[in-house]
């Protein structure tokens, strides 16, 4: 039941966003719950991680290093340039940059599985980029926007540590002592995380109902372009670097799908509800585009060519 529920994640995001537009008041009342909901998502992610997951980072450093490099160069720079090209106001520009400067989204692991990619690599990349986000997200935001906007680097750093690292570490500790029980409930944990993400989207949308008519289409265009650049750059540059098809697909999904829930949370905490709008729209769109791309790749599995000494993917 839970797996079926999780498969329709993009639909639930759209439905709840629509409800928030029609009846925003109940969701506005939940605005103080954005950060606890994000911490819940990170705790659920931590519950699914084990010591072996951390060891994978050491065993496959090159693909992970390339993915992290693309994650923290292509995505923040693309966000900044798109915001400038479309003439977005300062608040929306902050929101775009925050989306670009965050880690890979947890739903990327599900999309990688659906696409037939390397799930272990995806989990390792999400974990590594999430830990790096403690430093990279505030520093990249300050580097790109510091001249125009007062970026609270220290406050953001501490907030990410509290909302991301602490819940993940707690989840990993619980996993260590209750591995078998957690394995039976992984689908339910994914559903819980999905519900939390959907609620964050609905809350942010409800806080911006008055602005959606004028800002919505422009922000949606910026988000679609940003996501498309991440997916295509992640795949194309991985192939250019000589990585195989499955690994390149995995990196593409990981780079193109962001932890936009964290971006929306940081935007609402340190800037404004308008700055949280790109994160909310990105949360909806990257799950739609990720699902479509995963379905396309699933129908086109990598071909294996056997030579005299080697068997390799093309």
C-alpha positions as CSV (number, residue, x, y, z in Angstrom):
1,X,0.0,0.0,0.0
2,X,2.7,2.5,1.0
3,X,4.7,1.8,-2.2
4,X,1.7,2.6,-4.3
5,X,1.1,5.8,-2.3
6,X,4.7,6.8,-2.8
7,X,4.6,6.2,-6.5
8,X,2.1,9.0,-6.9
9,X,4.2,11.6,-5.0
10,X,4.0,14.2,-7.8
11,X,0.2,13.9,-7.8
12,X,-0.1,14.4,-4.1
13,X,2.2,17.5,-4.3
14,X,0.0,19.0,-7.0
15,X,-3.3,18.2,-5.1
16,X,-2.1,19.7,-1.8
17,X,-0.7,22.8,-3.6
18,X,-4.1,23.2,-5.3
19,X,-5.9,22.8,-2.0
20,X,-3.6,25.4,-0.4
21,X,-4.6,27.9,-3.2
22,X,-8.3,27.3,-2.7
23,X,-8.3,27.1,1.1
24,X,-5.0,28.7,2.4
25,X,-6.1,29.5,6.0
26,X,-5.5,26.0,7.5
27,X,-2.1,25.8,6.0
28,X,-1.1,29.3,6.9
29,X,-1.8,28.3,10.5
30,X,0.9,25.7,10.2
31,X,3.7,28.0,9.1
32,X,5.7,27.5,12.3
33,X,5.8,23.7,11.5
34,X,8.0,24.1,8.4
35,X,11.3,23.5,10.3
36,X,10.0,20.6,12.4
37,X,8.6,18.9,9.3
38,X,12.0,19.2,7.6
39,X,13.7,17.7,10.6
40,X,11.2,14.9,10.4
41,X,12.2,14.2,6.8
42,X,15.9,14.2,7.6
43,X,15.3,11.8,10.6
44,X,13.3,9.5,8.3
45,X,16.2,9.5,5.9
46,X,18.7,8.8,8.7
47,X,16.6,5.8,9.7
48,X,17.3,4.2,6.4
49,X,21.1,4.7,6.5
50,X,23.6,2.3,7.9
51,X,27.4,2.1,8.5
52,X,27.7,0.3,5.1
53,X,26.1,3.3,3.3
54,X,28.9,5.5,4.7
55,X,31.6,3.0,3.6
56,X,30.3,3.2,0.0
57,X,31.5,6.8,-0.1
58,X,35.1,5.6,0.4
59,X,34.8,2.7,-2.0
60,X,33.5,4.8,-5.0
61,X,35.1,8.3,-4.5
62,X,35.3,9.4,-8.2
63,X,31.7,9.3,-9.2
64,X,30.6,10.9,-5.9
65,X,33.3,13.6,-6.2
66,X,32.2,14.4,-9.7
67,X,28.5,14.5,-8.6
68,X,29.3,16.8,-5.7
69,X,31.4,19.1,-7.9
70,X,28.5,19.5,-10.4
71,X,26.0,19.8,-7.5
72,X,27.7,22.8,-6.0
73,X,28.8,24.5,-9.2
74,X,26.3,24.0,-11.9
75,X,23.2,24.3,-9.8
76,X,23.9,27.5,-7.8
77,X,25.4,29.3,-10.8
78,X,22.5,28.3,-13.1
79,X,20.1,29.5,-10.5
80,X,21.8,32.8,-10.2
81,X,22.1,33.4,-13.9
82,X,18.5,32.3,-14.6
83,X,17.2,34.7,-12.0
84,X,19.3,37.5,-13.5
85,X,18.2,36.8,-17.1
86,X,14.5,36.7,-16.1
87,X,14.8,39.8,-14.0
88,X,13.5,38.2,-10.8
89,X,13.2,40.5,-7.8
90,X,15.7,40.1,-4.9
91,X,13.5,37.9,-2.8
92,X,12.9,35.4,-5.6
93,X,16.6,35.5,-6.6
94,X,17.4,34.5,-3.0
95,X,15.0,31.7,-3.3
96,X,16.4,30.5,-6.6
97,X,20.0,30.6,-5.3
98,X,19.0,28.7,-2.1
99,X,17.5,26.0,-4.2
100,X,20.6,25.8,-6.3
101,X,23.0,25.8,-3.3
102,X,21.3,23.0,-1.3
103,X,22.0,19.3,-1.4
104,X,20.4,16.6,-3.6
105,X,16.8,15.8,-2.7
106,X,16.0,12.6,-0.9
107,X,13.4,11.7,-3.5
108,X,16.3,11.4,-6.0
109,X,17.0,8.0,-4.5
110,X,13.5,6.8,-5.4
111,X,13.8,8.2,-8.9
112,X,17.2,6.5,-9.4
113,X,15.6,3.2,-8.4
114,X,12.7,3.7,-10.8
115,X,15.2,4.6,-13.6
116,X,17.3,1.5,-13.1
117,X,20.3,3.5,-11.8
118,X,22.8,2.9,-9.0
119,X,20.7,3.3,-5.9
120,X,23.7,2.8,-3.5
121,X,25.6,5.5,-5.4
122,X,22.5,7.8,-5.2
123,X,22.2,7.3,-1.5
124,X,25.9,7.9,-0.9
125,X,25.7,11.1,-3.0
126,X,22.7,12.4,-1.2
127,X,24.3,11.7,2.1
128,X,27.6,13.4,1.2
129,X,26.0,16.4,-0.4
130,X,23.7,16.8,2.6
131,X,26.6,16.8,5.1
132,X,28.5,19.3,2.8
133,X,25.4,21.5,2.7
134,X,26.1,22.6,6.3
135,X,29.0,24.7,4.9
136,X,28.3,25.0,1.2
137,X,24.7,26.3,1.3
138,X,25.4,29.4,3.4
139,X,28.8,30.1,1.8
140,X,27.5,29.8,-1.8
141,X,24.5,32.0,-1.0
142,X,26.8,34.6,0.5
143,X,29.2,34.4,-2.4
144,X,26.5,34.9,-5.0
145,X,24.3,37.3,-3.2
146,X,26.4,38.8,-0.4
147,X,26.9,42.1,-2.3
148,X,23.2,42.7,-2.7
149,X,21.6,41.0,0.3
150,X,22.6,40.5,3.9
151,X,23.1,36.8,4.1
152,X,23.2,35.4,7.7
153,X,26.0,32.8,7.1
154,X,26.5,31.8,10.7
155,X,22.7,31.6,11.4
156,X,22.1,29.5,8.3
157,X,25.1,27.2,9.1
158,X,23.7,26.5,12.6
159,X,20.2,26.1,11.4
160,X,21.3,23.5,8.8
161,X,23.2,21.6,11.4
162,X,20.2,21.6,13.6
163,X,17.6,20.7,10.9
164,X,19.7,18.3,8.8
165,X,22.7,16.8,10.6
166,X,21.3,16.2,14.1
167,X,18.1,14.4,12.8
168,X,20.2,12.3,10.4
169,X,22.7,11.3,13.1
170,X,19.9,10.4,15.4
171,X,18.2,8.3,12.7
172,X,21.5,6.5,12.0
173,X,21.9,5.7,15.7
174,X,18.3,4.3,15.9
175,X,18.9,2.3,12.7
176,X,22.0,0.7,14.3
177,X,19.9,-0.7,17.1
178,X,16.7,-1.5,15.2
179,X,17.8,-2.4,11.7
180,X,15.4,-5.3,11.2
181,X,12.3,-3.5,12.4
182,X,13.1,-0.4,10.3
183,X,13.7,-2.5,7.2
184,X,10.1,-3.7,7.4
185,X,8.8,-0.2,7.7
186,X,10.9,1.6,5.0
187,X,8.0,2.1,2.7
188,X,6.0,3.6,5.5
189,X,8.9,5.9,6.4
190,X,9.1,7.1,2.8
191,X,5.4,7.8,3.0
192,X,5.9,9.8,6.2
193,X,8.7,11.8,4.6
194,X,6.5,12.4,1.5
195,X,3.6,13.7,3.6
196,X,6.0,16.1,5.4
197,X,7.3,17.4,2.0
198,X,3.8,17.8,0.7
199,X,2.7,19.7,3.8
200,X,5.8,22.0,3.4
201,X,4.8,22.7,-0.2
202,X,1.2,23.5,0.8
203,X,2.3,25.8,3.6
204,X,4.6,27.8,1.4
205,X,2.0,28.0,-1.4
206,X,-0.6,29.2,1.1
207,X,1.7,32.0,2.3
208,X,2.1,33.2,-1.3
209,X,-1.5,32.8,-2.7
210,X,-1.7,36.6,-3.3
211,X,1.5,36.6,-5.3
212,X,0.9,33.4,-7.4
213,X,-1.1,35.1,-10.1
214,X,1.7,37.5,-10.9
215,X,4.8,35.6,-9.8
216,X,3.8,32.0,-10.3
217,X,4.3,31.7,-14.1
218,X,7.7,33.5,-14.1
219,X,9.0,31.5,-11.1
220,X,7.7,28.2,-12.8
221,X,9.7,29.1,-15.9
222,X,12.8,29.7,-13.9
223,X,12.4,26.5,-11.9
224,X,11.8,24.3,-15.1
225,X,14.9,25.8,-16.7
226,X,17.0,25.3,-13.6
227,X,15.9,21.7,-13.2
228,X,16.5,21.0,-16.9
229,X,20.0,22.4,-16.8
230,X,20.8,20.2,-13.7
231,X,19.5,17.0,-15.3
232,X,21.2,17.6,-18.7
233,X,24.5,18.8,-17.3
234,X,24.7,16.0,-14.7
235,X,24.2,13.4,-17.5
236,X,26.2,15.0,-20.3
237,X,29.3,15.9,-18.2
238,X,29.3,12.5,-16.6
239,X,29.4,10.8,-20.0
240,X,32.1,13.2,-21.1
241,X,34.2,12.2,-18.1
242,X,33.9,8.6,-19.2
243,X,31.4,7.3,-16.7
244,X,29.1,4.5,-17.7
245,X,25.4,4.9,-18.6
246,X,23.9,3.8,-15.3
247,X,26.3,6.0,-13.3
248,X,25.7,9.0,-15.5
249,X,21.9,8.6,-15.1
250,X,22.3,8.4,-11.4
251,X,24.4,11.6,-11.2
252,X,22.0,13.4,-13.6
253,X,19.0,12.7,-11.2
254,X,21.1,13.5,-8.1
255,X,22.3,16.9,-9.5
256,X,18.9,17.9,-11.0
257,X,16.8,17.1,-8.0
258,X,17.4,19.4,-5.0
259,X,16.5,19.4,-1.3
260,X,14.1,22.2,-2.1
261,X,12.3,21.6,1.2
262,X,15.4,22.8,3.0
263,X,15.7,25.8,0.6
264,X,12.1,26.8,1.4
265,X,12.6,26.4,5.1
266,X,15.8,28.5,5.1
267,X,14.1,31.1,2.9
268,X,11.1,31.5,5.2
269,X,13.3,31.5,8.3
270,X,16.0,34.0,7.2
271,X,14.4,36.0,4.4
272,X,10.7,36.0,3.5
273,X,7.7,33.8,2.4
274,X,8.2,35.1,-1.2
275,X,11.8,33.8,-1.1
276,X,10.4,30.4,-0.2
277,X,8.2,30.2,-3.4
278,X,10.9,28.9,-5.8
279,X,11.6,26.1,-3.3
280,X,7.9,25.1,-3.2
281,X,7.5,25.1,-6.9
282,X,10.8,23.2,-7.4
283,X,9.6,20.6,-4.9
284,X,6.6,19.9,-7.2
285,X,8.2,20.2,-10.5
286,X,11.4,18.1,-9.9
287,X,9.3,15.2,-8.8
288,X,7.2,15.4,-12.0
289,X,10.2,15.7,-14.3
290,X,12.1,13.1,-12.3
291,X,9.3,10.7,-12.6
292,X,9.0,11.2,-16.3
293,X,12.7,10.9,-16.9
294,X,12.9,7.8,-14.7
295,X,10.1,6.2,-16.7
296,X,11.8,7.0,-20.0
297,X,15.1,5.5,-18.9
298,X,13.4,2.5,-17.3
299,X,12.1,1.6,-20.8
300,X,15.6,2.0,-22.2
301,X,18.0,0.0,-20.1
302,X,21.8,0.3,-20.8
303,X,23.0,-2.1,-23.4
304,X,26.0,-4.3,-22.6
305,X,28.6,-4.9,-25.2
306,X,30.9,-7.9,-24.8
307,X,34.4,-7.7,-26.2
308,X,37.3,-10.1,-26.1
309,X,38.2,-9.1,-22.5
310,X,35.6,-6.7,-21.2
311,X,31.9,-6.3,-20.8
312,X,30.9,-2.7,-20.7
313,X,27.8,-0.4,-20.8
314,X,27.0,1.9,-23.7
